[in-house]
């Protein structure tokens, strides 16, 4: 890590890792699978040309953490969230924010998922 540009590309890789993790491994939807492979290919090129090889580990770690945190997203929301995360990753310093914010969003999503239909119990007949 010699200069500012290396730190920028590391943030981009972290943001792209979050975007790839949001998609997950959707084999039922070919568009999501293709988008995931494209993000992975772009990240490999960036890691080997712009930064050192170990930056690819940061990409994989960010993808794994965001996949574990955001696996409850619907397939329709995954594509939009991945495209937004990939676009935000190229803004300086926001790739790091994505990597920190993904687990926080996952915890919040997990809390909301359990109380999703809580109001409908009132309408249920006994």
N, CA, C and O of each residue as an XYZ file, in Angstrom:
504
protein
N       0.849     -1.168      0.000
C       0.000      0.000      0.000
C       0.899      1.237      0.000
O       1.325      1.731      1.044
N       1.163      1.706     -1.201
C       2.104      2.812     -1.345
C       1.448      4.176     -1.232
O       1.999      5.071     -0.592
N       0.309      4.350     -1.827
C      -0.264      5.687     -1.862
C      -1.773      5.682     -1.746
O      -2.410      4.678     -1.428
N      -2.305      6.850     -2.020
C      -3.747      7.058     -1.905
C      -4.519      6.192     -2.890
O      -5.601      5.700     -2.571
N      -3.975      6.006     -4.070
C      -4.683      5.250     -5.094
C      -4.850      3.778     -4.699
O      -5.862      3.156     -5.024
N      -3.863      3.231     -4.005
C      -4.000      1.850     -3.535
C      -5.118      1.716     -2.511
O      -5.862      0.736     -2.524
N      -5.237      2.697     -1.627
C      -6.321      2.671     -0.638
C      -7.680      2.839     -1.316
O      -8.672      2.245     -0.892
N      -7.717      3.655     -2.375
C      -8.958      3.817     -3.125
C      -9.381      2.489     -3.757
O     -10.540      2.091     -3.641
N      -8.448      1.805     -4.424
C      -8.788      0.545     -5.082
C      -9.147     -0.541     -4.074
O      -9.964     -1.413     -4.371
N      -8.550     -0.499     -2.893
C      -8.941     -1.447     -1.854
C     -10.379     -1.193     -1.416
O     -11.129     -2.144     -1.198
N     -10.775      0.057     -1.284
C     -12.171      0.392     -0.965
C     -13.127     -0.038     -2.057
O     -14.236     -0.492     -1.778
N     -12.695      0.106     -3.313
C     -13.525     -0.357     -4.433
C     -13.701     -1.867     -4.359
O     -14.803     -2.376     -4.564
N     -12.631     -2.579     -4.068
C     -12.739     -4.042     -3.955
C     -13.646     -4.454     -2.803
O     -14.412     -5.410     -2.927
N     -13.566     -3.752     -1.700
C     -14.466     -4.060     -0.580
C     -15.921     -3.817     -0.971
O     -16.791     -4.633     -0.665
N     -16.187     -2.706     -1.643
C     -17.550     -2.412     -2.087
C     -18.058     -3.419     -3.100
O     -19.220     -3.823     -3.044
N     -17.196     -3.833     -4.032
C     -17.611     -4.851     -4.994
C     -17.808     -6.203     -4.322
O     -18.641     -7.000     -4.754
N     -17.044     -6.460     -3.268
C     -17.254     -7.686     -2.496
C     -18.611     -7.697     -1.824
O     -19.287     -8.725     -1.785
N     -19.005     -6.553     -1.295
C     -20.340     -6.452     -0.689
C     -21.410     -6.665     -1.753
O     -22.395     -7.364     -1.517
N     -21.218     -6.064     -2.923
C     -22.198     -6.233     -4.003
C     -22.286     -7.693     -4.437
O     -23.379     -8.194     -4.702
N     -21.158     -8.370     -4.511
C     -21.173     -9.789     -4.885
C     -21.807    -10.634     -3.791
O     -22.508    -11.603     -4.082
N     -21.569    -10.280     -2.550
C     -22.170    -11.021     -1.449
C     -23.674    -10.823     -1.354
O     -24.397    -11.731     -0.945
N     -24.146     -9.644     -1.728
C     -25.586     -9.391     -1.720
C     -26.273    -10.306     -2.726
O     -27.343    -10.847     -2.447
N     -25.668    -10.476     -3.880
C     -26.254    -11.368     -4.884
C     -26.260    -12.796     -4.372
O     -27.232    -13.525     -4.572
N     -25.189    -13.199     -3.718
C     -25.098    -14.569     -3.242
C     -24.868    -15.516     -4.392
O     -24.357    -15.110     -5.436
N     -25.220    -16.717     -4.231
C     -25.056    -17.715     -5.289
C     -26.428    -18.163     -5.759
O     -26.876    -19.269     -5.457
N     -27.078    -17.294     -6.497
C     -28.408    -17.561     -7.032
C     -28.298    -18.387     -8.306
O     -28.043    -17.838     -9.378
N     -28.484    -19.676     -8.202
C     -28.402    -20.520     -9.390
C     -29.741    -20.602    -10.105
O     -29.795    -20.993    -11.271
N     -30.807    -20.244     -9.432
C     -32.129    -20.320    -10.071
C     -32.366    -19.154    -11.019
O     -33.192    -19.253    -11.926
N     -31.664    -18.072    -10.823
C     -31.850    -16.885    -11.651
C     -30.569    -16.612    -12.434
O     -29.565    -16.204    -11.850
N     -30.591    -16.831    -13.735
C     -29.359    -16.693    -14.514
C     -28.812    -15.269    -14.540
O     -27.598    -15.086    -14.625
N     -29.671    -14.262    -14.469
C     -29.202    -12.880    -14.483
C     -28.369    -12.575    -13.244
O     -27.332    -11.917    -13.334
N     -28.822    -13.051    -12.093
C     -28.068    -12.816    -10.865
C     -26.753    -13.588    -10.867
O     -25.734    -13.077    -10.404
N     -26.767    -14.793    -11.373
C     -25.536    -15.567    -11.453
C     -24.520    -14.927    -12.390
O     -23.324    -14.917    -12.098
N     -24.984    -14.399    -13.503
C     -24.106    -13.717    -14.449
C     -23.543    -12.444    -13.843
O     -22.365    -12.137    -14.022
N     -24.375    -11.702    -13.127
C     -23.909    -10.477    -12.474
C     -22.870    -10.794    -11.401
O     -21.902    -10.052    -11.235
N     -23.063    -11.871    -10.687
C     -22.104    -12.274     -9.661
C     -20.763    -12.639    -10.276
O     -19.718    -12.236     -9.766
N     -20.780    -13.395    -11.363
C     -19.532    -13.751    -12.036
C     -18.840    -12.532    -12.640
O     -17.612    -12.451    -12.633
N     -19.617    -11.585    -13.160
C     -19.031    -10.365    -13.717
C     -18.350     -9.535    -12.629
O     -17.253     -9.018    -12.841
N     -18.994     -9.404    -11.466
C     -18.374     -8.674    -10.358
C     -17.097     -9.359     -9.894
O     -16.112     -8.695     -9.570
N     -17.116    -10.670     -9.864
C     -15.930    -11.409     -9.449
C     -14.793    -11.218    -10.459
O     -13.639    -11.054    -10.063
N     -15.108    -11.237    -11.751
C     -14.083    -11.052    -12.778
C     -13.483     -9.645    -12.727
O     -12.268     -9.481    -12.839
N     -14.331     -8.636    -12.558
C     -13.836     -7.258    -12.451
C     -12.952     -7.114    -11.218
O     -11.926     -6.435    -11.265
N     -13.334     -7.733    -10.144
C     -12.544     -7.642     -8.914
C     -11.191     -8.325     -9.052
O     -10.200     -7.847     -8.502
N     -11.137     -9.429     -9.774
C      -9.852    -10.097    -10.003
C      -8.934     -9.201    -10.825
O      -7.746     -9.088    -10.526
N      -9.472     -8.572    -11.846
C      -8.663     -7.677    -12.677
C      -8.141     -6.506    -11.855
O      -6.963     -6.161    -11.946
N      -9.012     -5.889    -11.050
C      -8.583     -4.767    -10.213
C      -7.544     -5.215     -9.201
O      -6.560     -4.514     -8.966
N      -7.755     -6.369     -8.604
C      -6.831     -6.837     -7.569
C      -5.441     -7.093     -8.128
O      -4.448     -6.774     -7.475
N      -5.354     -7.654     -9.305
C      -4.041     -7.988     -9.849
C      -3.376     -6.825    -10.578
O      -2.147     -6.762    -10.623
N      -4.144     -5.909    -11.148
C      -3.542     -4.804    -11.883
C      -3.317     -3.566    -11.021
O      -2.284     -2.909    -11.146
N      -4.251     -3.245    -10.167
C      -4.152     -1.997     -9.418
C      -3.562     -2.179     -8.025
O      -2.801     -1.329     -7.562
N      -3.893     -3.246     -7.370
C      -3.461     -3.464     -5.997
C      -2.699     -4.788     -5.963
O      -2.533     -5.432     -6.999
N      -2.251     -5.184     -4.826
C      -1.534     -6.448     -4.713
C      -2.518     -7.606     -4.608
O      -3.715     -7.398     -4.411
N      -2.013     -8.814     -4.739
C      -2.855    -10.004     -4.816
C      -3.664    -10.233     -3.552
O      -4.762    -10.785     -3.627
N      -3.161     -9.828     -2.393
C      -3.878    -10.087     -1.143
C      -5.155     -9.254     -1.029
O      -6.005     -9.537     -0.185
N      -5.292     -8.234     -1.871
C      -6.525     -7.446     -1.858
C      -7.717     -8.295     -2.295
O      -8.861     -7.983     -1.965
N      -7.445     -9.364     -3.037
C      -8.522    -10.279     -3.422
C      -9.109    -10.962     -2.190
O     -10.288    -11.315     -2.179
N      -8.292    -11.149     -1.155
C      -8.802    -11.706      0.103
C      -9.794    -10.757      0.767
O     -10.770    -11.199      1.373
N      -9.546     -9.451      0.653
C     -10.495     -8.467      1.190
C     -11.820     -8.553      0.456
O     -12.882     -8.450      1.071
N     -11.763     -8.743     -0.861
C     -12.980     -8.912     -1.655
C     -13.758    -10.138     -1.196
O     -14.969    -10.067     -0.986
N     -13.070    -11.253     -1.040
C     -13.734    -12.499     -0.633
C     -14.313    -12.369      0.771
O     -15.418    -12.846      1.031
N     -13.578    -11.728      1.678
C     -14.079    -11.544      3.045
C     -15.317    -10.659      3.056
O     -16.287    -10.961      3.751
N     -15.295     -9.567      2.295
C     -16.467     -8.688      2.239
C     -17.658     -9.402      1.615
O     -18.793     -9.213      2.054
N     -17.413    -10.215      0.600
C     -18.505    -10.968     -0.032
C     -19.108    -11.976      0.940
O     -20.327    -12.132      1.004
N     -18.261    -12.649      1.687
C     -18.754    -13.648      2.641
C     -19.544    -13.003      3.773
O     -20.610    -13.495      4.147
N     -19.031    -11.915      4.316
C     -19.727    -11.244      5.414
C     -21.072    -10.683      4.950
O     -22.076    -10.826      5.648
N     -21.096    -10.051      3.785
C     -22.372     -9.492      3.323
C     -23.349    -10.592      2.905
O     -24.560    -10.421      3.049
N     -22.846    -11.715      2.392
C     -23.741    -12.823      2.051
C     -24.386    -13.387      3.309
O     -25.584    -13.670      3.323
N     -23.599    -13.548      4.357
C     -24.158    -14.055      5.616
C     -25.130    -13.063      6.235
O     -26.142    -13.461      6.813
N     -24.831    -11.786      6.119
C     -25.672    -10.774      6.756
C     -26.961    -10.515      5.985
O     -28.004    -10.285      6.597
N     -26.912    -10.547      4.675
C     -28.057    -10.130      3.862
C     -28.694    -11.270      3.077
O     -29.268    -11.038      2.014
N     -28.603    -12.486      3.580
C     -29.176    -13.622      2.853
C     -30.696    -13.656      2.913
O     -31.309    -14.447      2.196
N     -31.320    -12.838      3.732
C     -32.788    -12.816      3.834
C     -33.450    -11.906      2.806
O     -34.677    -11.844      2.733
N     -32.655    -11.205      2.016
C     -33.231    -10.329      1.001
C     -33.948    -11.147     -0.068
O     -33.549    -12.269     -0.382
N     -34.999    -10.575     -0.614
C     -35.711    -11.242     -1.699
C     -34.872    -11.175     -2.973
O     -34.028    -10.289     -3.104
N     -35.088    -12.095     -3.910
C     -34.310    -12.074     -5.156
C     -34.472    -10.775     -5.945
O     -33.528    -10.334     -6.600
N     -35.644    -10.163     -5.891
C     -35.837     -8.903     -6.603
C     -35.016     -7.784     -5.970
O     -34.492     -6.921     -6.674
N     -34.904     -7.795     -4.660
C     -34.135     -6.758     -3.971
C     -32.636     -6.991     -4.100
O     -31.853     -6.046     -4.001
N     -32.229     -8.228     -4.320
C     -30.802     -8.525     -4.413
C     -30.145     -7.852     -5.604
O     -29.054     -7.298     -5.476
N     -30.785     -7.891     -6.748
C     -30.197     -7.299     -7.943
C     -30.075     -5.787     -7.798
O     -29.041     -5.211     -8.139
N     -31.112     -5.147     -7.298
C     -31.085     -3.701     -7.126
C     -30.040     -3.304     -6.081
O     -29.296     -2.341     -6.272
N     -29.989     -4.048     -4.981
C     -29.012     -3.742     -3.939
C     -27.592     -3.971     -4.429
O     -26.689     -3.213     -4.076
N     -27.380     -4.995     -5.229
C     -26.041     -5.262     -5.751
C     -25.609     -4.185     -6.746
O     -24.455     -3.759     -6.729
N     -26.510     -3.748     -7.600
C     -26.172     -2.686     -8.543
C     -25.874     -1.381     -7.816
O     -24.942     -0.663     -8.179
N     -26.660     -1.075     -6.797
C     -26.412      0.140     -6.022
C     -25.084      0.051     -5.279
O     -24.327      1.021     -5.247
N     -24.797     -1.094     -4.687
C     -23.534     -1.254     -3.962
C     -22.344     -1.183     -4.906
O     -21.310     -0.617     -4.551
N     -22.470     -1.745     -6.099
C     -21.374     -1.688     -7.067
C     -21.127     -0.255     -7.531
O     -19.980      0.139     -7.737
N     -22.181      0.517     -7.694
C     -22.014      1.912     -8.098
C     -21.419      2.748     -6.960
O     -20.548      3.588     -7.191
N     -21.885      2.517     -5.753
C     -21.385      3.268     -4.596
C     -19.930      2.911     -4.300
O     -19.200      3.732     -3.745
N     -19.499      1.706     -4.658
C     -18.132      1.269     -4.360
C     -17.083      2.144     -5.031
O     -15.965      2.254     -4.526
N     -17.413      2.763     -6.147
C     -16.435      3.577     -6.857
C     -16.335      5.008     -6.337
O     -15.496      5.775     -6.809
N     -17.169      5.376     -5.382
C     -17.057      6.677     -4.726
C     -16.012      6.539     -3.620
O     -16.097      5.617     -2.809
N     -15.029      7.438     -3.576
C     -13.963      7.293     -2.577
C     -14.502      7.174     -1.150
O     -15.378      7.934     -0.736
N     -13.972      6.225     -0.424
C     -14.247      5.933      0.986
C     -15.604      5.269      1.237
O     -15.833      4.775      2.341
N     -16.492      5.239      0.274
C     -17.791      4.615      0.521
C     -17.730      3.095      0.393
O     -18.628      2.410      0.881
N     -16.714      2.556     -0.239
C     -16.529      1.107     -0.266
C     -16.274      0.567      1.133
O     -16.764     -0.500      1.503
N     -15.499      1.322      1.903
C     -15.266      0.936      3.300
C     -16.557      1.026      4.109
O     -16.827      0.178      4.960
N     -17.354      2.064      3.836
C     -18.626      2.223      4.544
C     -19.588      1.082      4.214
O     -20.338      0.630      5.079
N     -19.564      0.620      2.971
C     -20.404     -0.524      2.602
C     -19.993     -1.779      3.362
O     -20.841     -2.544      3.822
N     -18.690     -1.982      3.489
C     -18.200     -3.173      4.189
C     -18.562     -3.145      5.665
O     -18.794     -4.195      6.265
N     -18.612     -1.971      6.252
C     -18.997     -1.851      7.661
C     -20.518     -1.890      7.809
O     -21.036     -2.448      8.777
N     -21.226     -1.305      6.859
C     -22.676     -1.190      6.965
C     -23.450     -2.453      6.637
O     -24.588     -2.601      7.083
N     -22.874     -3.362      5.877
C     -23.595     -4.582      5.492
C     -23.962     -5.451      6.694
O     -25.111     -5.886      6.779
N     -23.049     -5.728      7.626
C     -23.470     -6.520      8.795
C     -24.494     -5.800      9.670
O     -25.375     -6.433     10.252
N     -24.375     -4.482      9.759
C     -25.344     -3.708     10.543
C     -26.730     -3.797      9.904
O     -27.730     -3.974     10.599
N     -26.783     -3.674      8.584
C     -28.062     -3.810      7.879
C     -28.614     -5.220      8.004
O     -29.829     -5.406      8.080
N     -27.737     -6.215      8.025
C     -28.183     -7.594      8.190
C     -28.807     -7.853      9.540
O     -29.804     -8.568      9.638
N     -28.229     -7.277     10.590
C     -28.803     -7.423     11.931
C     -30.170     -6.754     11.984
O     -31.112     -7.298     12.562
N     -30.274     -5.591     11.389
C     -31.558     -4.885     11.385
C     -32.606     -5.635     10.568
O     -33.774     -5.701     10.949
N     -32.178     -6.194      9.449
C     -33.091     -6.981      8.624
C     -33.552     -8.229      9.359
O     -34.708     -8.631      9.229
N     -32.668     -8.845     10.124
C     -33.029    -10.034     10.900
C     -34.044     -9.726     11.987
O     -34.937    -10.530     12.253
N     -33.913     -8.583     12.607
C     -34.884     -8.198     13.643
C     -36.261     -7.942     13.061
O     -37.272     -8.312     13.658
N     -36.301     -7.310     11.898
C     -37.581     -6.981     11.279
C     -38.253     -8.203     10.677
O     -39.480     -8.240     10.581
N     -37.486     -9.198     10.273
C     -38.058    -10.376      9.614
C     -38.902    -11.198     10.581
O     -39.881    -11.818     10.165
N     -38.547    -11.215     11.850
C     -39.303    -12.028     12.799
C     -40.649    -11.404     13.142
O     -41.583    -12.132     13.481
N     -40.780    -10.090     13.066
C     -42.035     -9.428     13.423
C     -42.798     -8.957     12.189
O     -43.566     -7.998     12.261
N     -42.595     -9.609     11.090
C     -43.174     -9.158      9.828
C     -44.695     -9.210      9.818
O     -45.337     -8.270      9.350
N     -45.275    -10.270     10.316
C     -46.719    -10.426     10.269
C     -47.342    -10.388     11.665
O     -48.372    -11.018     11.905
N     -46.726     -9.660     12.568
C     -47.214     -9.622     13.936
C     -48.611     -9.010     14.043
O     -49.397     -9.424     14.894
N     -48.927     -8.042     13.203
C     -50.233     -7.384     13.281
C     -51.369     -8.244     12.768
O     -52.527     -7.954     13.067
N     -51.091     -9.278     12.019
C     -52.143    -10.111     11.468
C     -52.693    -11.123     12.465
O     -53.725    -11.744     12.209
N     -52.021    -11.296     13.593
C     -52.528    -12.240     14.590
C     -53.844    -11.759     15.190
O     -54.648    -12.566     15.656
N     -54.060    -10.483     15.179
C     -55.309     -9.930     15.713
C     -56.487    -10.369     14.849
O     -57.580    -10.591     15.371
N     -56.290    -10.495     13.569
C     -57.362    -10.851     12.661
C     -57.617    -12.361     12.598
O     -58.631    -12.790     12.046
N     -56.729    -13.152     13.146
C     -56.876    -14.613     13.069
C     -58.040    -15.071     13.930
O     -58.243    -14.576     15.038
N     -58.801    -16.019     13.408
C     -59.924    -16.586     14.170
C     -59.413    -17.739     15.016
O     -58.608    -18.551     14.560
N     -59.879    -17.800     16.229
C     -59.454    -18.896     17.132
C     -60.311    -20.098     16.994
O     -60.087    -21.097     17.678
